[in-house]
Structure formats: C-alpha cells, structure tokens
Amino acid sequence: MPTTLPLFGAIPGGPEMLIILLVLVLLFGANKIPKLARSTGQAMGEFKKGREQVEDELQEMQDGERDDEDEIAADSTIDADSTGDTDNAALETDAEKN
C-alpha cells in the first residue's frame, strides 16, 4: 500500500515551534513581533475582502447573463404573439374587403 507524503512536510510540533519563535525573536526583536502579527492579520483581512468582492462581481455577471437570457426568451414570445396578431388583423381586413 503506497504511503502519501504531506505536500509541505510535517507540521512542526512543540520543540520545533519553540525554535522557530526563538529565531523570530532574534531576527525581529520582541517589540516588532506583535506589530508583524497585526499587519499580517490586516493583510489577510484585506485579501479576504478583495476575494469576496471579486466573487460577488462574478455572481452578479452570471445573474445578469441569466436575466438577459430570460429577457430574450420573453421578447421572442412577445414577438411571436404580435406576429400572430398581425396575421389575424390582415386576415380580418381581407375578409372585410370580400
């Protein structure tokens, strides 16, 4: 039975997380880590808003296409009805002449 490997490797556990946090403190300093986390959170929020806007616009475009198709179908029905009425009016006019 083949084993599957995770795409990015194993998820770091307790000791690995401590080493990562220690390296972050050494690189950025203890004062900058909260600011870095805050700005990362804000960037993720902005990305989510942008993604939702794009999804909404795509949904509106799809709904608009459906509405256009419905209007075309309704126009076709109206045209067919009006054509039938014109034919009947022409027949009545011909009948009156005879």
C-alpha positions as CSV (number, residue, x, y, z in Angstrom):
1,M,0.0,0.0,0.0
2,P,1.6,3.3,-1.0
3,T,2.1,5.9,1.6
4,T,1.3,9.6,0.8
5,L,3.6,12.3,2.0
6,P,2.3,15.7,3.0
7,L,2.8,18.5,0.4
8,F,4.9,20.7,2.7
9,G,6.4,18.1,5.0
10,A,5.4,17.5,8.6
11,I,3.7,20.2,10.7
12,P,6.2,21.5,13.4
13,G,5.4,20.3,16.9
14,G,6.3,21.7,20.3
15,P,10.1,21.8,20.2
16,E,10.2,22.9,16.6
17,M,7.8,25.8,17.3
18,L,10.0,27.0,20.2
19,I,13.0,27.1,17.9
20,I,11.0,29.0,15.3
21,L,9.8,31.5,17.9
22,L,13.3,32.0,19.2
23,V,14.6,32.7,15.7
24,L,11.8,35.2,15.1
25,V,12.6,37.0,18.4
26,L,16.3,37.2,17.4
27,L,15.5,38.4,13.9
28,F,12.8,41.0,14.5
29,G,13.0,41.7,18.3
30,A,10.3,41.2,20.8
31,N,8.7,44.6,20.2
32,K,8.2,44.1,16.5
33,I,6.6,40.6,16.6
34,P,3.1,41.9,17.7
35,K,3.3,44.6,15.0
36,L,4.2,42.0,12.4
37,A,1.4,39.7,13.5
38,R,-1.1,42.6,13.4
39,S,-0.1,43.7,10.0
40,T,-0.2,40.1,8.7
41,G,-3.8,39.8,10.1
42,Q,-4.8,43.1,8.4
43,A,-3.3,42.0,5.1
44,M,-5.2,38.7,5.4
45,G,-8.4,40.6,6.1
46,E,-7.9,42.9,3.1
47,F,-7.2,39.8,0.9
48,K,-10.4,38.2,2.1
49,K,-12.5,41.3,1.4
50,G,-11.0,41.6,-2.1
51,R,-11.7,37.9,-2.8
52,E,-15.3,38.3,-1.7
53,Q,-15.8,41.4,-3.9
54,V,-14.5,39.5,-6.9
55,E,-16.7,36.6,-6.2
56,D,-19.7,39.0,-5.8
57,E,-19.0,40.6,-9.1
58,L,-18.7,37.3,-10.9
59,Q,-22.0,36.2,-9.3
60,E,-23.7,39.4,-10.5
61,M,-22.3,38.9,-14.0
62,Q,-23.7,35.3,-14.1
63,D,-27.1,36.6,-12.8
64,G,-27.1,39.3,-15.4
65,E,-26.5,36.8,-18.2
66,R,-29.4,34.7,-16.9
67,D,-31.6,37.8,-16.8
68,D,-30.6,38.7,-20.3
69,E,-31.4,35.2,-21.5
70,D,-34.8,35.4,-19.8
71,E,-35.5,38.8,-21.4
72,I,-34.6,37.4,-24.8
73,A,-36.9,34.5,-24.3
74,A,-39.7,36.8,-23.2
75,D,-39.1,39.1,-26.2
76,S,-39.3,36.1,-28.5
77,T,-42.6,35.1,-27.0
78,I,-43.9,38.7,-27.4
79,D,-42.7,38.9,-31.0
80,A,-44.4,35.6,-31.8
81,D,-47.7,36.8,-30.2
82,S,-47.6,40.1,-32.0
83,T,-46.8,38.4,-35.3
84,G,-49.8,36.2,-34.8
85,D,-52.0,39.2,-34.1
86,T,-50.8,41.0,-37.2
87,D,-51.7,38.0,-39.3
88,N,-55.1,37.8,-37.8
89,A,-55.6,41.5,-38.4
90,A,-54.6,41.1,-42.0
91,L,-57.0,38.2,-42.4
92,E,-59.8,40.2,-40.9
93,T,-59.1,43.1,-43.3
94,D,-59.1,40.7,-46.3
95,A,-62.4,39.2,-45.1
96,E,-63.9,42.7,-44.8
97,K,-62.9,43.5,-48.4
98,N,-64.5,40.4,-49.7
